[in-house]
Amino acid sequence: MATVIKEESRFEPPFCPNPKCSYHRELAAGWRWKRAGFYHRQSTPQVVPRFTCLCCRRSFSKQTFSTTYWLKRPDLPSQIFMKAVGGMANRQIARDVLAAPSTIDRTLARIGRHCLLLHTQLARGASPQGPVVLDSFESFEYSQFFPFQHHLLAEVDTGFIQHFTDSPLRRKGRMTSRQKRRREQLEARLGRPDPKAVEKDVAHVLQAAFSKVPALTIRSDDHHAYPRALATLGCPVEHEITSSRARRDAHNPLFEINLVDLLLRHSQANHRRETLAWSKRRQASAERLAIFIVWRNYMKRRWEKSERRTPAMLKGLLESPLKVRDVFETRLFRTRTELPNRWDEYYRRLVQTPALPRNTPHSLTYAF
């Protein structure tokens, strides 16, 4: 036990974890802290050192800086991560790791929040490399009467996924008379989605990703809302349009984003055709998509057989692919990372599913 305590005592806190402390965000010279003993627990490490900030007098421990902070099952995040991008639904994951389905739901939400922060930090300041492809990936939440779209940006040269948002839609397409009546009843009770939601959210994803670029080349299909959204960018934009009915092979100018759509259908259980695992909440879909983006950008090589580098390596952001242990190496604090407005809503779980009576936000500040 003495050896374990000696090893743990080498840890020094990098900053004060109290969001209200002046030494939380910008660590200025002169921050003073003191050791405040240890506490014991059943999980590894069993001996955890404690500290006290001499500025705000808040006490904390080494575990405060861990991604397994406050978890009864610290083994779950690393197990669930690859299962979430491996095509497993939440209940399948629960059976595999011997946990309750509600535990998997909460852990996936936690991992999704962590991935939002991780991607924001790793991609900070990275300018687009070559043309960028824009597309809207359609799915639904709760039932097919509540479709929505994820708007994604991917680079043509590297395959790097820059950003995403989502928009609720009104159900369209061929419907029976009974389905039309049901849609009218739901819209009378819950309201109709904003008809300009796609335009607004596409404009947001473009501004969040390319607000500081001098010029940009965007490829997309012939969606009527894209030109209006592109007009909101404060830089010259060359818009190359390809028909959505064109053959979707490797010669298609939109191939890179079509590949992202294929990977989403393949590796995300909630987006497969004719599935029982569809997203019950749009919020949960965004969290799973954040996990997918970290896996695609920083862990999975761009091509399975030829290019062994990841999209992030092709952009020069990393020198080697990330492993699962690298993703969960250290806890990231929301109060130390500036997120775009929509991603801040995802982090705080503010996206509403009107058909559900309860949409509980994420309101923890000291924990996450």
Wavefront OBJ file of the C-alpha trace (Angstrom):
o trace
v 0.000 0.000 0.000
v 2.851 2.391 0.779
v 4.242 1.891 -2.743
v 0.847 2.710 -4.298
v 0.532 5.886 -2.215
v 4.022 6.957 -3.237
v 3.222 6.513 -6.948
v -0.096 8.369 -6.675
v 1.535 11.235 -4.764
v 3.570 12.123 -7.863
v 0.447 13.489 -9.565
v 0.163 17.280 -9.610
v -3.129 18.956 -10.596
v -2.801 20.952 -13.858
v -5.420 23.563 -12.862
v -8.228 24.146 -10.402
v -11.326 22.197 -11.521
v -13.687 24.710 -9.905
v -15.277 26.715 -12.803
v -15.635 29.754 -10.524
v -11.952 29.849 -9.588
v -9.641 32.362 -11.290
v -7.123 29.553 -11.871
v -9.567 27.351 -13.778
v -9.444 28.654 -17.361
v -6.182 30.551 -17.733
v -3.554 29.049 -15.456
v -1.489 32.074 -14.419
v 1.784 31.840 -12.544
v 1.485 31.627 -8.798
v -1.335 29.084 -8.462
v -0.931 27.398 -5.115
v -2.478 24.182 -3.917
v -1.782 21.710 -1.157
v -2.198 17.991 -0.670
v -5.121 16.954 1.509
v -4.546 13.263 2.115
v -6.072 10.276 0.302
v -9.272 8.323 0.048
v -9.767 4.626 -0.681
v -12.168 2.982 -3.117
v -12.834 -0.464 -4.571
v -11.977 0.338 -8.198
v -8.446 0.772 -9.519
v -6.614 2.896 -8.467
v -7.776 2.076 -4.968
v -5.861 4.961 -3.357
v -6.701 8.417 -4.746
v -4.884 11.587 -3.556
v -6.864 14.686 -2.621
v -5.940 18.371 -2.984
v -7.150 21.804 -1.930
v -6.934 24.962 -4.030
v -5.500 27.737 -1.870
v -7.278 30.370 -3.983
v -10.927 29.259 -3.864
v -10.506 26.669 -1.048
v -12.293 24.040 -3.139
v -11.136 20.475 -2.489
v -10.771 17.913 -5.274
v -8.935 14.708 -6.093
v -6.913 13.171 -8.877
v -10.086 11.397 -9.974
v -11.653 14.798 -10.738
v -9.417 14.939 -13.848
v -10.347 11.421 -15.011
v -12.937 10.522 -17.657
v -14.278 7.915 -15.207
v -15.108 10.575 -12.593
v -18.185 9.573 -10.548
v -18.635 6.283 -12.427
v -19.495 3.097 -10.561
v -18.397 1.128 -13.619
v -15.185 2.876 -14.814
v -14.648 0.090 -17.337
v -17.760 0.961 -19.340
v -16.728 3.992 -21.491
v -13.815 2.232 -23.192
v -15.950 -0.874 -23.785
v -18.963 1.010 -25.109
v -17.068 3.336 -27.461
v -16.161 0.757 -30.120
v -19.468 -1.056 -29.757
v -21.312 2.206 -30.499
v -19.480 2.557 -33.836
v -19.588 -1.174 -34.501
v -23.288 -1.387 -35.291
v -24.581 -2.428 -31.860
v -27.801 -0.961 -30.467
v -28.061 0.221 -26.871
v -29.794 -2.888 -25.536
v -27.346 -5.160 -27.336
v -24.489 -3.269 -25.660
v -26.275 -3.592 -22.303
v -26.516 -7.378 -22.664
v -22.875 -7.632 -23.702
v -21.401 -5.581 -20.833
v -23.927 -6.788 -18.234
v -25.404 -3.377 -17.469
v -28.860 -1.839 -17.446
v -30.039 -0.208 -20.704
v -30.463 3.096 -18.848
v -26.805 2.895 -17.815
v -25.804 2.528 -21.465
v -27.981 5.507 -22.434
v -26.336 7.731 -19.820
v -22.832 6.511 -20.638
v -23.295 7.092 -24.380
v -24.499 10.623 -23.623
v -21.415 11.160 -21.477
v -19.090 9.819 -24.191
v -20.848 11.991 -26.778
v -20.262 15.118 -24.701
v -16.610 14.159 -24.279
v -16.240 13.647 -28.051
v -17.754 17.070 -28.790
v -15.041 18.647 -26.651
v -12.282 16.389 -27.996
v -13.026 17.135 -31.654
v -13.304 20.868 -30.915
v -9.892 20.894 -29.240
v -8.094 18.742 -31.811
v -9.525 20.582 -34.832
v -9.164 24.094 -33.393
v -7.592 26.453 -35.921
v -7.468 23.840 -38.712
v -8.355 25.450 -42.044
v -10.137 23.472 -44.801
v -7.849 21.528 -47.115
v -9.218 21.674 -50.662
v -12.916 21.542 -51.580
v -15.504 20.675 -48.951
v -18.641 18.596 -49.497
v -21.941 19.467 -47.829
v -24.822 17.042 -47.474
v -27.861 16.354 -45.289
v -28.274 12.844 -43.900
v -31.928 12.010 -43.209
v -33.221 9.849 -40.386
v -36.062 10.014 -37.854
v -36.642 10.147 -34.102
v -39.383 8.534 -32.007
v -41.404 7.521 -35.084
v -41.459 8.116 -38.817
v -43.754 11.097 -38.225
v -40.710 12.965 -36.841
v -37.986 12.950 -39.517
v -34.866 15.072 -39.194
v -31.599 15.699 -41.022
v -27.990 15.820 -39.889
v -26.025 18.370 -41.930
v -22.405 17.282 -42.407
v -19.263 18.812 -43.891
v -16.409 16.607 -45.157
v -13.196 17.497 -46.971
v -12.704 15.989 -50.416
v -8.909 15.587 -50.157
v -8.690 14.120 -46.645
v -12.146 12.809 -45.756
v -12.015 14.850 -42.540
v -15.489 15.603 -41.131
v -15.517 19.232 -40.047
v -18.821 19.843 -38.312
v -22.485 18.849 -38.084
v -25.868 20.148 -36.963
v -29.421 18.844 -37.292
v -32.854 20.090 -38.341
v -36.345 18.713 -37.639
v -38.487 18.125 -40.719
v -42.127 17.685 -41.565
v -42.996 14.195 -42.744
v -43.257 14.121 -46.519
v -43.491 11.586 -49.303
v -46.209 9.068 -50.079
v -48.690 8.566 -47.213
v -52.030 6.853 -46.803
v -55.075 8.884 -45.846
v -54.814 7.490 -42.323
v -51.182 8.620 -42.055
v -52.106 12.089 -43.303
v -54.790 12.385 -40.630
v -52.319 11.218 -38.007
v -49.801 13.837 -39.146
v -52.448 16.560 -38.875
v -53.320 15.443 -35.336
v -49.673 15.469 -34.247
v -49.015 18.883 -35.788
v -52.132 20.328 -34.136
v -50.937 19.081 -30.740
v -47.162 19.521 -31.014
v -46.723 22.167 -33.692
v -45.143 22.066 -37.122
v -41.331 22.186 -37.585
v -39.838 25.466 -38.769
v -39.923 25.414 -42.611
v -36.609 27.320 -42.636
v -34.881 25.016 -40.154
v -32.639 23.460 -42.813
v -31.507 26.846 -44.118
v -30.764 28.129 -40.602
v -28.889 25.020 -39.455
v -26.867 24.692 -42.653
v -25.892 28.349 -42.273
v -24.805 27.621 -38.709
v -22.671 24.624 -39.643
v -20.973 26.660 -42.372
v -20.302 29.647 -40.129
v -19.051 27.483 -37.273
v -16.577 25.665 -39.524
v -15.507 28.406 -41.972
v -16.017 31.768 -40.268
v -12.366 32.808 -40.746
v -11.427 31.409 -44.172
v -10.650 33.870 -47.035
v -12.335 31.764 -49.747
v -14.065 28.415 -50.032
v -15.143 25.797 -52.572
v -18.301 23.927 -51.595
v -19.755 20.911 -53.376
v -23.322 19.833 -52.748
v -26.426 18.463 -54.383
v -29.251 20.653 -55.701
v -30.995 21.233 -52.347
v -32.892 24.535 -52.598
v -31.844 25.728 -49.107
v -28.078 25.481 -49.652
v -27.568 28.629 -51.819
v -29.390 30.792 -49.264
v -27.296 29.348 -46.441
v -24.057 29.861 -48.389
v -24.965 33.510 -48.880
v -24.542 34.054 -45.130
v -20.809 33.312 -45.269
v -18.642 36.393 -45.224
v -16.179 35.140 -47.849
v -16.192 34.340 -51.596
v -17.748 30.906 -52.182
v -17.552 28.751 -55.294
v -20.601 26.486 -55.218
v -20.364 23.328 -57.363
v -23.712 21.553 -57.696
v -24.155 17.878 -58.574
v -27.578 16.342 -59.116
v -28.766 14.128 -56.277
v -29.852 11.601 -58.920
v -26.320 11.160 -60.307
v -24.725 7.745 -59.876
v -23.109 7.562 -56.419
v -19.796 5.909 -57.231
v -16.162 6.937 -56.753
v -16.368 9.277 -59.773
v -19.184 11.319 -58.250
v -17.936 14.739 -57.019
v -19.895 14.111 -53.810
v -18.292 10.717 -53.210
v -16.636 11.706 -49.918
v -19.869 12.687 -48.210
v -21.716 9.742 -49.783
v -19.095 7.520 -48.168
v -19.789 9.156 -44.811
v -23.494 8.409 -45.286
v -22.682 4.774 -46.069
v -20.495 4.465 -42.987
v -23.236 5.983 -40.856
v -25.779 3.472 -42.158
v -23.273 0.650 -41.662
v -21.793 1.442 -38.246
v -24.659 3.207 -36.441
v -27.501 0.893 -35.472
v -29.980 3.760 -35.111
v -29.652 4.789 -38.785
v -30.046 1.431 -40.511
v -32.926 0.770 -42.845
v -35.874 -1.113 -41.332
v -34.379 -1.275 -37.841
v -35.803 -1.544 -34.335
v -32.942 0.590 -32.986
v -33.970 3.976 -34.429
v -33.216 7.055 -32.338
v -35.894 7.783 -29.770
v -34.427 11.275 -29.279
v -32.698 13.566 -31.755
v -30.404 14.550 -28.895
v -29.156 10.968 -28.558
v -28.579 10.777 -32.312
v -26.317 13.849 -32.114
v -24.339 12.289 -29.264
v -23.801 9.083 -31.217
v -22.793 11.133 -34.255
v -20.141 12.934 -32.180
v -18.695 9.538 -31.229
v -18.724 8.506 -34.891
v -16.863 11.667 -35.949
v -14.050 11.092 -33.445
v -13.737 7.497 -34.608
v -13.803 8.424 -38.299
v -11.453 11.417 -38.071
v -8.890 10.288 -35.542
v -9.007 6.482 -35.246
v -10.086 4.843 -38.505
v -7.681 5.014 -41.442
v -9.170 6.676 -44.470
v -9.074 3.584 -46.711
v -9.104 0.043 -45.390
v -6.587 -1.382 -47.870
v -4.519 1.437 -49.375
v -4.247 4.570 -47.199
v -3.240 3.650 -43.653
v -3.360 7.220 -42.321
v -6.434 8.709 -40.686
v -8.102 11.888 -41.991
v -6.581 13.795 -39.060
v -3.116 12.534 -40.008
v -3.652 13.632 -43.610
v -4.490 17.104 -42.293
v -1.393 17.154 -40.091
v -3.356 17.307 -36.833
v -1.925 14.036 -35.467
v 1.118 11.899 -36.125
v -0.533 8.537 -35.394
v -4.061 7.131 -35.028
v -5.726 7.479 -31.653
v -6.526 4.399 -29.614
v -9.526 4.089 -27.314
v -7.258 4.662 -24.316
v -6.044 7.899 -25.932
v -9.609 9.161 -26.346
v -10.256 8.649 -22.623
v -6.806 9.660 -21.429
v -7.976 12.757 -19.562
v -11.203 14.506 -18.735
v -12.062 17.593 -20.796
v -13.867 20.454 -19.076
v -16.704 22.237 -20.857
v -15.801 25.449 -19.033
v -12.328 25.396 -20.617
v -13.497 24.782 -24.206
v -15.577 27.149 -26.336
v -18.197 25.216 -28.294
v -20.316 26.517 -31.197
v -23.858 27.444 -30.199
v -25.515 24.297 -31.501
v -22.875 22.030 -30.015
v -23.351 23.792 -26.697
v -27.027 22.820 -26.946
v -26.013 19.218 -27.609
v -23.652 19.264 -24.634
v -26.354 20.607 -22.313
v -28.940 18.237 -23.851
v -31.315 21.040 -24.819
v -32.552 19.471 -28.069
v -36.238 18.695 -27.587
v -38.253 15.750 -28.872
v -41.823 17.175 -28.827
v -43.506 13.776 -28.722
v -41.886 12.902 -25.389
v -43.286 14.331 -22.139
v -39.832 14.669 -20.547
v -36.632 16.059 -22.078
v -34.200 16.251 -19.173
v -31.261 18.627 -19.783
v -27.699 18.060 -18.600
v -27.168 20.602 -15.840
v -24.109 19.326 -13.941
v -21.344 21.921 -13.652
v -18.675 20.508 -11.352
v -19.135 16.955 -12.624
v -19.970 15.901 -16.182
l 1 2 3 4 5 6 7 8 9 10 11 12 13 14 15 16 17 18 19 20 21 22 23 24 25 26 27 28 29 30 31 32 33 34 35 36 37 38 39 40 41 42 43 44 45 46 47 48 49 50 51 52 53 54 55 56 57 58 59 60 61 62 63 64 65 66 67 68 69 70 71 72 73 74 75 76 77 78 79 80 81 82 83 84 85 86 87 88 89 90 91 92 93 94 95 96 97 98 99 100 101 102 103 104 105 106 107 108 109 110 111 112 113 114 115 116 117 118 119 120 121 122 123 124 125 126 127 128 129 130 131 132 133 134 135 136 137 138 139 140 141 142 143 144 145 146 147 148 149 150 151 152 153 154 155 156 157 158 159 160 161 162 163 164 165 166 167 168 169 170 171 172 173 174 175 176 177 178 179 180 181 182 183 184 185 186 187 188 189 190 191 192 193 194 195 196 197 198 199 200 201 202 203 204 205 206 207 208 209 210 211 212 213 214 215 216 217 218 219 220 221 222 223 224 225 226 227 228 229 230 231 232 233 234 235 236 237 238 239 240 241 242 243 244 245 246 247 248 249 250 251 252 253 254 255 256 257 258 259 260 261 262 263 264 265 266 267 268 269 270 271 272 273 274 275 276 277 278 279 280 281 282 283 284 285 286 287 288 289 290 291 292 293 294 295 296 297 298 299 300 301 302 303 304 305 306 307 308 309 310 311 312 313 314 315 316 317 318 319 320 321 322 323 324 325 326 327 328 329 330 331 332 333 334 335 336 337 338 339 340 341 342 343 344 345 346 347 348 349 350 351 352 353 354 355 356 357 358 359 360 361 362 363 364 365 366 367 368
